[in-house]
């Protein structure tokens, strides 16, 4: 089958361009239109109780947000699954969801995935850098019902700030390579804790195992550094109220944010917020949002009103199929009717469908009905395609279809599917109500030399909520016609359950001599054969090797029949039992096991303005069974609509290196595209594959962390393999201008790190190759402020001309001999990259290290520190926050004990023995 090469992409582009999305807005009352949805794995049995518990959680979250930022939640809407029996609910009024509400990505999604790699607490899927709003908040069902020591409203409020404003955690994560919960400066014995508190806190190291009271040994090479957890002592923690974004389960009084109302921000802490936001405070990022430009005169102490809750439920789809009944389509009539019958039997329960045929007049082939029964009545004669194609009134059919959908006004959304071989005779007389409705028109046009493709239907686009058109050559064979039309019809049926998938795995003419082969698939629950004739199971023979496969009869109707069989551990070959039977067009569907599908979504982040075209970031989210998919092969092909022969491949990564990917293993792959040859439209095709069996499902890590996520999402070492998959999605992007002749600055380096290994003669700097880098400038500074703000005018240049940039994502390292540096001096390293036209990037994150004294061998091994279990940070004004190890008292007590024992031994115990 040969379709117009960009038809799918044009379809998606037009739909996206004409769809208006509802978003959270902010006014003097607070956040409006917060949308909450439910994953298919949420049971409907206790749905009403679940909704009520979430309402209580949102109320406490609203109070926390009001205290922290001055903005509470004012209104929230629950989008309920269509399968939930809400008609039995009392005291809750559920209304039909509008097309706008259904098409909007929910802000919060309630999920019941077990062993989630993201943990058991709410988590925001953050894909962009500082100030970029998150993708969505996932709210675990168990968290909603659990009893937490740490206030649950505060935990959800933290995720809301990440989601809404693109801020990040100010605490560290145990074992994280970039953002650990505590760390040493390379070359130093000092321990530093990631924290942002408004008052000084003393921390005590304890074993993470409950009941283990042994003292943590933090100074030896084989000690407990990195294993023991830091806990604030109860007395110093009592008065700590900020920052809300610094999570520690023992600091439950957090309610304010750093940088607001004089509360200190520790810009030197090595946490995710400082790294990605270049030392900016949480409030500094939040207050730059448009939310606070509109509400800057709002009284800070205003009392938030109660949240206004509303409830909506998505209705089942409504379709009107318009089929041209003329001799234009006579040659392909059987294939067209086979596709229509397949569409009829595949529609979900409670869908509404009408089929009208038209030529000069409009005829009811199937009146507008609700498909409420699983076993549907026979769809008898639909069209005979015997009318001369002399007077084809397509406009009459469109007026009829629009009238039927508008009369059924309880539900706004509806779809008209037009199958025709003729040009539009005239623009129908549509009502204004249609233009304001959620009704869409999709046209499937058969073309040949007598009926060439034209643009007459494009004039209808402005009358519908969404519009698309694609064409197919009439010269295609019967199987290709059926396959193309069947795909077109199915593509407009929404998926109501992402627990499983129904997909076509084989299509072809089946006969006694020409079998149809169905490949085995580990994810299959069952297979269904659909035939364009009425046959019994005895007329078909299916085998796996030499073994017969049992067929179970399904649908038996006019010119259609179906049979199902269970999966086996081999390919299955089916053929007709008699050589006297003519070949029959056949399609095979596979239904995957529940929770065994691939969820694939794409989007673009674009910061361009009308005056300046900037690089775009392309994102792909890949999930299976509710878990992120790791190690997939993801590539994007970008083509200019003006010159489609020229294309560029963009390799996409999920590596967490910060430019542009911020978290490794979260199932979001990303890549830059910047080579805009001209202004205009670009076709973007994102392809995902299982990477030759290397792709894995990231399930929950055995040691569930308190919060997620640092530089990576931790999952089990024995990851589960993903069944073979290969998918592709398309979208269009309109570039405002072409790329500048001298290119774009390279992306900022966010993972610069310093190491001083034991008995080493050098400092090793490590970072990842950013996009667009041709060379680097490396400097050392004696204070952090110069590294951040005075890179060009201060600092010591380090020559690194021998470093080759390499491919994006490639790890790089550079060694600085210790002999070139001063002993016992703290250095701050920063790096800047340049493109081939000498455009420079932003300054990297700052890597701090200290040159140890030659005899101080204990200071060179990452992971060692001095003994002790209590550490106390310097006062907040000390930018280094160096933690002193409290040893004096313990050491003095130890000496006194030894002296007392010796005195007792020599003057009491020994004389008694004698």
Rosetta blueprint (number, residue, H / E / L):
1 X L
2 X L
3 X E
4 X L
5 X L
6 X L
7 X H
8 X H
9 X H
10 X H
11 X H
12 X H
13 X H
14 X H
15 X H
16 X H
17 X H
18 X H
19 X L
20 X L
21 X L
22 X L
23 X L
24 X L
25 X E
26 X E
27 X E
28 X L
29 X L
30 X E
31 X E
32 X E
33 X L
34 X E
35 X E
36 X E
37 X E
38 X E
39 X L
40 X L
41 X L
42 X L
43 X L
44 X L
45 X L
46 X L
47 X H
48 X H
49 X H
50 X H
51 X H
52 X H
53 X H
54 X H
55 X H
56 X H
57 X H
58 X H
59 X H
60 X H
61 X H
62 X H
63 X H
64 X H
65 X H
66 X H
67 X H
68 X H
69 X H
70 X L
71 X L
72 X L
73 X E
74 X L
75 X E
76 X E
77 X E
78 X E
79 X E
80 X E
81 X L
82 X L
83 X L
84 X L
85 X L
86 X H
87 X H
88 X H
89 X L
90 X L
91 X L
92 X L
93 X L
94 X E
95 X E
96 X E
97 X L
98 X L
99 X H
100 X H
101 X H
102 X H
103 X H
104 X L
105 X L
106 X L
107 X L
108 X E
109 X E
110 X E
111 X E
112 X L
113 X L
114 X L
115 X L
116 X E
117 X L
118 X L
119 X L
120 X L
121 X L
122 X L
123 X E
124 X E
125 X E
126 X L
127 X L
128 X L
129 X L
130 X L
131 X L
132 X L
133 X L
134 X L
135 X L
136 X E
137 X E
138 X E
139 X E
140 X E
141 X H
142 X H
143 X H
144 X H
145 X H
146 X L
147 X L
148 X L
149 X L
150 X L
151 X L
152 X H
153 X H
154 X H
155 X H
156 X H
157 X H
158 X H
159 X H
160 X H
161 X H
162 X H
163 X H
164 X H
165 X H
166 X L
167 X L
168 X L
169 X L
170 X L
171 X L
172 X L
173 X L
174 X L
175 X L
176 X L
177 X L
178 X L
179 X L
180 X L
181 X L
182 X E
183 X E
184 X E
185 X L
186 X E
187 X L
188 X L
189 X L
190 X L
191 X E
192 X E
193 X E
194 X L
195 X L
196 X L
197 X L
198 X L
199 X L
200 X L
201 X L
202 X E
203 X E
204 X E
205 X E
206 X E
207 X L
208 X L
209 X L
210 X L
211 X L
212 X L
213 X L
214 X L
215 X L
216 X L
217 X L
218 X L
219 X L
220 X L
221 X L
222 X L
223 X L
224 X L
225 X L
226 X L
227 X L
228 X L
229 X E
230 X E
231 X E
232 X E
233 X L
234 X H
235 X H
236 X H
237 X H
238 X L
239 X L
240 X L
241 X L
242 X E
243 X L
244 X L
245 X L
246 X L
247 X L
248 X L
249 X L
250 X L
251 X L
252 X L
253 X L
254 X L
255 X L
256 X E
257 X L
258 X L
259 X L
260 X L
261 X L
262 X L
263 X L
264 X L
265 X L
266 X L
267 X L
268 X L
269 X L
270 X L
271 X L
272 X H
273 X H
274 X H
275 X H
276 X H
277 X L
278 X L
279 X L
280 X L
281 X L
282 X H
283 X H
284 X H
285 X H
286 X H
287 X H
288 X L
289 X L
290 X H
291 X H
292 X H
293 X H
294 X H
295 X L
296 X L
297 X L
298 X L
299 X L
300 X L
301 X L
302 X L
303 X L
304 X L
305 X L
306 X L
307 X L
308 X E
309 X E
310 X E
311 X E
312 X E
313 X E
314 X L
315 X L
316 X L
317 X L
318 X E
319 X E
320 X E
321 X E
322 X E
323 X E
324 X E
325 X L
326 X L
327 X H
328 X H
329 X H
330 X H
331 X H
332 X H
333 X H
334 X H
335 X H
336 X H
337 X H
338 X H
339 X H
340 X H
341 X H
342 X H
343 X H
344 X H
345 X H
346 X H
347 X L
348 X L
349 X L
350 X L
351 X E
352 X E
353 X E
354 X E
355 X E
356 X E
357 X E
358 X E
359 X L
360 X L
361 X L
362 X E
363 X E
364 X E
365 X E
366 X E
367 X E
368 X E
369 X E
370 X E
371 X E
372 X L
373 X L
374 X L
375 X L
376 X L
377 X L
378 X L
379 X L
380 X L
381 X L
382 X L
383 X L
384 X L
385 X L
386 X L
387 X L
388 X L
389 X L
390 X L
391 X L
392 X L
393 X L
394 X H
395 X H
396 X H
397 X H
398 X H
399 X H
400 X H
401 X H
402 X H
403 X H
404 X H
405 X H
406 X H
407 X H
408 X L
409 X L
410 X L
411 X L
412 X L
413 X E
414 X E
415 X E
416 X E
417 X E
418 X E
419 X E
420 X E
421 X L
422 X L
423 X L
424 X L
425 X L
426 X L
427 X L
428 X L
429 X L
430 X L
431 X L
432 X H
433 X H
434 X H
435 X H
436 X H
437 X L
438 X E
439 X E
440 X E
441 X E
442 X E
443 X E
444 X E
445 X E
446 X E
447 X E
448 X L
449 X L
450 X L
451 X L
452 X L
453 X L
454 X L
455 X L
456 X H
457 X H
458 X H
459 X H
460 X H
461 X H
462 X H
463 X H
464 X L
465 X L
466 X E
467 X E
468 X E
469 X E
470 X E
471 X E
472 X E
473 X E
474 X L
475 X L
476 X L
477 X L
478 X H
479 X H
480 X H
481 X H
482 X H
483 X H
484 X H
485 X H
486 X H
487 X H
488 X H
489 X H
490 X H
491 X L
492 X L
493 X L
494 X L
495 X L
496 X L
497 X L
498 X L
499 X L
500 X L
501 X L
502 X E
503 X E
504 X E
505 X E
506 X E
507 X E
508 X E
509 X E
510 X E
511 X L
512 X L
513 X L
514 X L
515 X L
516 X E
517 X E
518 X E
519 X L
520 X L
521 X L
522 X L
523 X L
524 X E
525 X E
526 X E
527 X E
528 X E
529 X E
530 X E
531 X E
532 X L
533 X L
534 X L
535 X L
536 X L
537 X H
538 X H
539 X H
540 X E
541 X E
542 X E
543 X E
544 X E
545 X L
546 X L
547 X E
548 X E
549 X L
550 X L
551 X L
552 X E
553 X E
554 X E
555 X E
556 X E
557 X E
558 X L
559 X L
560 X E
561 X E
562 X E
563 X E
564 X E
565 X E
566 X L
567 X L
568 X L
569 X L
570 X L
571 X L
572 X E
573 X E
574 X E
575 X E
576 X E
577 X L
578 X L
579 X L
580 X L
581 X L
582 X L
583 X L
584 X E
585 X E
586 X E
587 X E
588 X E
589 X E
590 X E
591 X E
592 X E
593 X L
594 X L
595 X L
596 X L
597 X L
598 X E
599 X E
600 X E
601 X E
602 X E
603 X E
604 X E
605 X E
606 X E
607 X L
608 X L
609 X L
610 X L
611 X L
612 X L
613 X L
614 X L
615 X L
616 X E
617 X E
618 X E
619 X E
620 X E
621 X E
622 X E
623 X E
624 X E
625 X L
626 X L
627 X E
628 X E
629 X E
630 X E
631 X L
632 X L
633 X E
634 X E
635 X E
636 X E
637 X E
638 X E
639 X E
640 X E
641 X L
642 X L
643 X L
644 X L
645 X L
646 X L
647 X E
648 X E
649 X E
650 X E
651 X E
652 X L
653 X E
654 X L
655 X L
656 X L
657 X L
658 X L
659 X L
660 X L
661 X L
662 X L
663 X L
664 X E
665 X L
666 X L
667 X L
668 X E
669 X E
670 X E
671 X E
672 X E
673 X E
674 X L
675 X L
676 X L
677 X L
678 X L
679 X L
680 X E
681 X E
682 X E
683 X E
684 X E
685 X E
686 X E
687 X E
688 X E
689 X E
690 X L
691 X L
692 X L
693 X L
694 X L
695 X L
696 X E
697 X E
698 X E
699 X E
700 X E
701 X L
702 X L
703 X L
704 X L
705 X L
706 X L
707 X L
708 X L
709 X L
710 X L
711 X L
712 X E
713 X L
714 X L
715 X E
716 X L
717 X L
718 X L
719 X L
720 X E
721 X E
722 X L
723 X L
724 X L
725 X L
726 X E
727 X E
728 X E
729 X E
730 X E
731 X E
732 X E
733 X E
734 X E
735 X E
736 X L
737 X L
738 X L
739 X L
740 X L
741 X L
742 X L
743 X L
744 X L
745 X L
746 X L
747 X L
748 X L
749 X L
750 X L
751 X L
752 X L
753 X E
754 X E
755 X E
756 X L
757 X L
758 X L
759 X L
760 X L
761 X L
762 X E
763 X E
764 X E
765 X E
766 X E
767 X E
768 X E
769 X L
770 X L
771 X L
772 X L
773 X L
774 X L
775 X E
776 X E
777 X E
778 X E
779 X E
780 X E
781 X E
782 X L
783 X L
784 X H
785 X H
786 X H
787 X H
788 X H
789 X H
790 X L
791 X L
792 X L
793 X L
794 X L
795 X L
796 X E
797 X E
798 X E
799 X L
800 X L
801 X L
802 X L
803 X L
804 X L
805 X L
806 X L
807 X L
808 X L
809 X L
810 X L
811 X E
812 X E
813 X E
814 X E
815 X E
816 X E
817 X E
818 X H
819 X H
820 X H
821 X L
822 X L
823 X L
824 X L
825 X L
826 X E
827 X E
828 X E
829 X E
830 X E
831 X E
832 X E
833 X E
834 X E
835 X L
836 X L
837 X L
838 X L
839 X L
840 X E
841 X L
842 X L
843 X L
844 X L
845 X L
846 X L
847 X E
848 X E
849 X E
850 X E
851 X L
852 X L
853 X L
854 X L
855 X L
856 X L
857 X H
858 X H
859 X H
860 X H
861 X L
862 X L
863 X L
864 X L
865 X L
866 X L
867 X L
868 X L
869 X L
870 X E
871 X E
872 X E
873 X E
874 X L
875 X L
876 X L
877 X L
878 X L
879 X L
880 X L
881 X L
882 X L
883 X E
884 X E
885 X E
886 X L
887 X L
888 X H
889 X H
890 X H
891 X H
892 X H
893 X H
894 X H
895 X H
896 X H
897 X H
898 X H
899 X H
900 X H
901 X H
902 X H
903 X H
904 X H
905 X H
906 X H
907 X H
908 X H
909 X H
910 X H
911 X H
912 X H
913 X H
914 X L
